[in-house]
Amino acid sequence: MKKKFFTALIATVVLCVSVFAGCAPREYEHKTTIDNPWWTTTGSLDKDSNGKVVYDNVTISLNTVVGGRDYAALMEMIGEFHDSHPGITVSVSNNIADENYGTQIPQNILNDINAPDLLMAHQKWYKNFADLKIIQPFDETLEAMGTTIDTGDYSATLSEYSDCGYPGYLFSVPMDGQSIVVLYNKTLMDKYELKIPTTHAELISVCDTVAKGENIVPIAWSFNETNRFFEKYAWPTCLAQNGVKFYDEHDGKPYRATWASDAENMKAVKDGIQSMRDFITHSPTIAKSDMGDSGAATAFINDKYLFYFVVPWDVSSALANYKNTYNLSDDALRKRVGATSMAGWFALDPTNENAETIFGDSHFFAMSKTVTDITKKAAICEFVKWMTQTTSAGVKWAEAGHINACTAVATDPVYMQNDFVATYMSKFYPDINNFRSVGTTPYYNVTFSELMALMSAVVTNSTAAQDEASIRLVEDNVNMQIDLAEM
């Protein structure tokens, strides 16, 4: 296993180096003012008597990683925008899968071939995009328009990434957050007179009770080679709740792994590993690590579960399948299936200040450097602001499985009283300000894929005897590969 994930690490870094070999080297110490902008602006804004920008048949090319069950909701939102902004058309170009986005989009923009005007991708890519100088900030255009997009109106833990490492600039705007969500069987909870657990110890105790009483595996989750969302979301959540710093400064260099060299971080990583090990090696079995998508869904529908861990865009279909299987009304469904959060479930110390953290992906908007016309830039700002700050759009997006990052939308009574938001979404993510994403590192692939490979290699061990050595070995290899990439 170790050989496998170290080989994957080297392949990942070699790919990154080969793709961007012709690009300028990264600069990590940025000034407050960008002295040599890599973007240009042409033309002037036409405004009406009220000072609003006039748009006449402006088309924006949008490229997004969204392509699953939530794509239809995105298109509905864009249609609503068109209705209220007749002078602007947003054209969605061919989507690029997330695993290819970090390499394909830079190639398109740097070569100006099929380059989009606007990007809607996961936050993890944008630090690298800014350092590669393929996206541009919104600030100049917003000032010319006489409007603002205030990061204070968004989740504090997400909007802090908006400058992409360039303090004082708005390079990206958060739209949402999504992570693993949890449905639970109310019938089993009532049968054993149990309460929803809020800590790691309580969760183990509740699962233990039901496992023994029902002779079932109480947690249904999808954890296999073809669908890695559980690893991408739940495992980093587990580490984050135990206080892990995914990267930090090490030997005067930023973005390095300090999982072993920092004693406090080492303890946090070991606690995170042990927390997940508690589920996988517990007797009686609490969670099956080899359960695929269909197995988890079947366990959910057949009432052979207590907690069902599922990706948010599958919640609606999962509930519909459950409802149809038993021919339930909406009210009857609510009495049998509830929703709750992973918050607090993995922290070995429930008083840890990070215990309520939820880790996941977050869609952010960013503007390509290829956009030069000021009117098109303004149209992009109009669209981004509308998409992220309009309640009706936020409701549609929540129903598709994404919690809104704009605090004004998230606290709007219309949003809060929506049936899906009130019954499920608000339970999955109790506080958007506790939602955390990758942050501003250009080495997402190296850092997170190998940290997750480490977790995969050690959590099934029956003891923690080899944890420290494994953590130290992975840190050294990750940092060595990052050093190589910066040469």
N, C-alpha and C positions, 0 to 999 in steps of 0.2 A: 504493500500500500504506500509506504513512504517513497519508494522508488518511483511509483506511478505519479504521485502528486508533485515530486520535485522535477520529473521530466516534463510534466504539463506546465510547470512554472517557467522552465527555460523556454519552452515552445512559445508560451504567451509573450514573454519579453522579446524574444527574437522577432516575433511577428510585429510587435509595436515598433521596434527599432527599424525593421525593414520598410514598413509602411511610411514612416516619417523621416527616413534617412536624409531626404533632401530639404527638410525644414530647418529653420533657424533653431539653435539650442534654446532650451527653456531658461527663462530668467525668473528667479524666485523672490528677489527683493524688489518689490514694486514701489514706485513713488506714489504719492497721493495724486499727482497729476501725470497723465500719460503724455510725455513730451513729444513722442513720434507716433501719432495715431496711424493705424493701418487701414482705416476706413476713410471714405470720402463722402461728401454730401454735395449734391447739385440741385439747382432749381430753387424755387421759393414757394411758400404756402399761399394759397388763395383763400381768404377768409371772408365770411359774410359780415353783415352789419353788427352782428352780435359777437363777433370775434371768433366764431367757430370755423374750423377748416372745411372747405368745400371739396368734396370728392366727386370726380366725374369718371366713372368707369375704370376704377383702379382695381387691378387683380393681384391678389397675394397668393403665392405658391407656398403651401404648407406641407411639410413632411413630418410625419409622426410615427412613433413606435406603436401606437394604438392600432390593433388589428384583430382583436378577438371579439367577444360578445359585447364589449363596450363600444365598438366602432359605430354601431347604429345610433347610440346615444350621442356620440360626438357629432355625427352628421346632422342629427336633429338640432343640436345646439347651434351649429354653424348656420343651419337654415333659419333659425330664429334670429340670429345676428343679421343675416341678409335682409330679413323683413324690416328690421329697424334701421338698417344702414344701406339704403338702395344704391349708393354710389360705390360700394366696395363689394368685391366678390372674392371669396376665399376658396381657392381650388386646392383640393387635397391630392398631392402627387402620390406616386407609388410608395407604399410604406416600406421601411427597411426594418427587419427584425432587430430586436434589442441587442442580440449577441453580435450583430454585424454593424450596428450603428456607429460605434466608436471608431471604426476604420473606414466605412464606406462614405459617411457624410464628409469627413475631412478631405477625402479624395475628390468628391464631387465639387466641393467649394473651392479648394485650392486650384483645381483644374478648370473651374467654372463650366462644368459639364453636368447638366441636370441639377444645378445647384438650387436648393429651395430658398425662398425669401425668409421663411420663418420655420423654426424648429420647435417641435413639441416632443421632447425626449426626457428620459430619466435624468435626474439631477447629477448623477454620478459622472456623466460624460462632460459636463460643461467646464470644469476647471481645465481639462486638457484642451478643449476647444478654444478657450480664451488664450491659453499659452501658445497654441498653434496659430493664433490670430485669425481665426476663421469666423468669429462672431464679433459683433460690435455692441457697444452700450446704447441704452435707450435715452440717456440723459439729454443729449443735445437736441434730439427731436422733441421730447416732452417740453423742454424749455421754449422751443420755437412755437409749439402749440399753445403754450400758456396753461399747461395742465401738469399733473404729477401722478406717479404711481408710487405711493408711500409704502415702503417695506414694513412700516409700523402697523399697517392694516392687515398683515399676514402673520401666520404662525411664527413665533420668535425663533424656534429651533430650525425652521426651514428658510426663512428670509435671510438669516445670517449667511447663507451660502450665495446670495444673489450677486455679490460683487466678484465672485469667482477668483478671489485673491487679489483684486485690485480695489483697495479701500476707497470708498467714496463714489464708486461707479455702480450703475445698475445694469449688469450684463444679462441677468436672467430673472424671471418672475415665476414664483411658485403657483401652481394651480391646485394641487391635491396631495393626498397621501394614501398609500395602499399597502397593506401588509396581510399576513395570515389573520383570519378572523375565526371566531369560535361560536358554533351553535351547540346547544346542550339539550338533553332529554329531560324535560320537566317531570315526566311520569316517574322516571327512576329517582330523580332528586326527591320528589315527594314521598315515594315509597320508603326511602331510608331516612326521611326527615332531615335531609342535608341542606346546607346553605351553600351558595356560590362561594367557592374559595377565593381569597384575596392574596394569599401568600403561597410560597412554594410548599411549605410544610402542610398547609391546609389542603392544597391540591393533591399531594401524595396521599394524605389521609382519606380524602373523599373518594379518590380513585381506588384505593385499597379496599374500602368498604364495599363498593359496588362490584369490584372484581371478584371478591370472595363470595358475596351474596348471590350474584347472578352467574358466576362462572363465565365471565366474558372479559374481553380486553376493553377497558373503559374508554380509551382514547383512540379515535379513528383519525389517522392523518395519512397524507400521501407523501411517502418518502422513498423515492426510487431514482433510477438513473435517467429516466425520460422526463420527469417533471421535478425540477430542482427548486421550486418556489419555497417549499418548506425550509430547505437549507438556506436559501437566500434571505428569507425573512425571519423565521423563528429562531434559527441558530444565532444570527447577529443580535436579535432581541435578547436572547438568553445571555450572551456575553455582555451586552450593553447594560442590562439590569444588574449585573454583578460589578459594574464599574470599569469595564475594559476600555482602554483607549486604543482605537484601531490603528492609529499612527500618531507619531509625535516627532519632536526633534531628537536626533540621536547623533552624538559626536559632531554637533554643529550643523547637521544636515536635516532638512525638513522631510516630512512624509515617510519617515522610517518606522519599521516595526520596533517596538520596545517591549514586546511581550515577555521577554526573559530578562533583559538588561535592567528594567525598572522593577524593583522588588514588589512594589505595590501593584503594578500591572500584572506581574507574574501571578500573584495571588488571585487577582480578579479573573484571569484567564483560566486558572486551575479551578476556581469556583464555578465558572461558567461550564467547563467541561463536566465537572461533577454533577452539576444541576441537571444537565441533559442525560448523563449516565444514570441518574436516579430513575428516570423513566424507562430507559432501554433495558437495564439489567435488574430491575426490581422484580421481586417474586411475591405474589403472583404478578404476571406480566401486566404492565399498565399500558404500554404502547408498543405496537408492532412496527419495527423499523423497516420491514420489507413490504408494507401495505401500499399498493399502487392506487391510482385514481379510482378505478372501478371498484376495488375492494373497499376503499374508504367510503365511497358513495353507497355501496350495497349495505355496509354495516350501519350507515346512517338511516337508510330507508327501512331496514328491517329491525330497527330499535335495538340493535346489538352494539350500542355505544352509549357512552355518557356524554363525552365531549367530542365534537367533530371539528377538526382543524381544516379550513378550506380557504382557497383564494377568494377574494371578495367578489370578483366578477362572475363567480360560479354560484353565489348565494341564491340569487333569484331562481335559477334553474333547479338547484337542490331543494329549495322550499317548494317549488311547483311540483317536482317529482314526488316529494313526501306527501303533499296535499292530495295529489291525484291518486296515489297508491291506496290511500285510506279513504278517499272520497270525502275530504274534510272541507268545512267552510273556513273562511279566513279566521274567524273567532276560535274555532276548534283547533286550527293549526297553532295559533298563539298559545293555547293552553297546553300544547304538547311539545312545542319547540321554542326555546328561548335563545337569547344571544348574550354573550359576555366577552370579556377581553383577556388578552394574555398579560395585561399589566399586573406586575407583582408576582407572577407565577414562577419565575425562574431565579429570582434573587434569593440566594441562600440567607442573606441578612435582610430581613424585611424593612429595616431602617435605612438601608442604603439609599442615598439621595437619588439614585438612578433607577430605583426599583419599579417605577411606573412607566419607564421608557418603552415605547413601541418602535421597532426599527422596520423600515420598509423602503420602497421606491416612492419617488415623488416626481410627477411630471412638472417640468418647468418650460417656459417659453424663452427662446432666444432668437435674435435677429442675425441673419447671415451678413458677413462683411460685403457680399456681392451687391447688396441693396445700396444704391447711391441716391436715387431721387427722393427728395425730402417729403414729397406728398405720399409716396408709397411707404416711407418710413412712418409717417404720421398715421396712415391707415393701419399699419401693423400695430402701432401703439393703441389705437382705438379698439382693435380686435382683442388684443391681449388684456386690456383693462376690462372690456366688456365680459370676456370669457371668465375672468378670475373674480370679478366683483358683482356679477349679476345673479340675483337669487334664483330666478327661474332656471338659469343654466346650471347653477350649483345643485338644484334639486334633481335635475335630469342626471347629472354626473354622479350624485350620491346613489341614485337608484341603480346606476351601473357599477357601483362598488367602490367609489372613490370619495373620501371625505374631503370637503372643501378646505383649502388652506387660508382663505380669506376670513378673518375673524368676524367681519361685519356680516358676511353671508351665513357663517356658522352659527351666529347668534340671532339671526333674523327669525321672528316667529313663524313666518311662512315655511322656512327651511326646517326649523326645529319641530314643527307640528306635522310635517309630511309623515305619512304612515310608516314608510320604510325607514326613514331617518330615525323617527322616534322609537320604533320597535327594535330595530337592528343596528343601524349605522352608529347611533350615539352610544350604543353599548360596546361596540367593538373598539372604538377610539374615544374614550371619555374626555380627553383633553388634547386638542391638536397641538398644543404647546409642549406636549410630552412626546410628540412624534419626531423621530430622528432619521436622517438619511445618511448617505455616504460622506457628504461634506466636500471640502475643497482639496482633494488630492488628485493629481494626474495619474496616479498608479492604482486605480480601482481594481483592474483585473488582477494584477500581481498580488495586491494586498488581500483582497477579500476571497478570491478563488482559492488561494493557498491556505488562508486561515480556515476556510470551510473544509478544505481537504484534511487539514490537521484534525478538526473536530470529527470528521468521518472516520479517521484512522484510529482515534483513541477512545471515543465515547463507548464503544462496544467492549473495551477492555474491562475485565471484572474488577480491577484495582487501579489505583492512581500511580502505581509504582513507576511507570515510564513517562508520566505526563511531563514532568519538568524537562527531561532530556529531549523529548519530542518538541516541546515548545521552543527550547533554545536552538535546536537544529533548524526549525522552520524560520525563526527570526533571522538567523545568520544567512540562510539561503535567499530569503526575500530581499534583505538589504543588499546582498551581493548583486542580485539581479537588477535592483534599482540603480546601484552604482554603475553597473555596466551600461544601463540605458542612458545614463547621463554623460557618459564619456564622449 
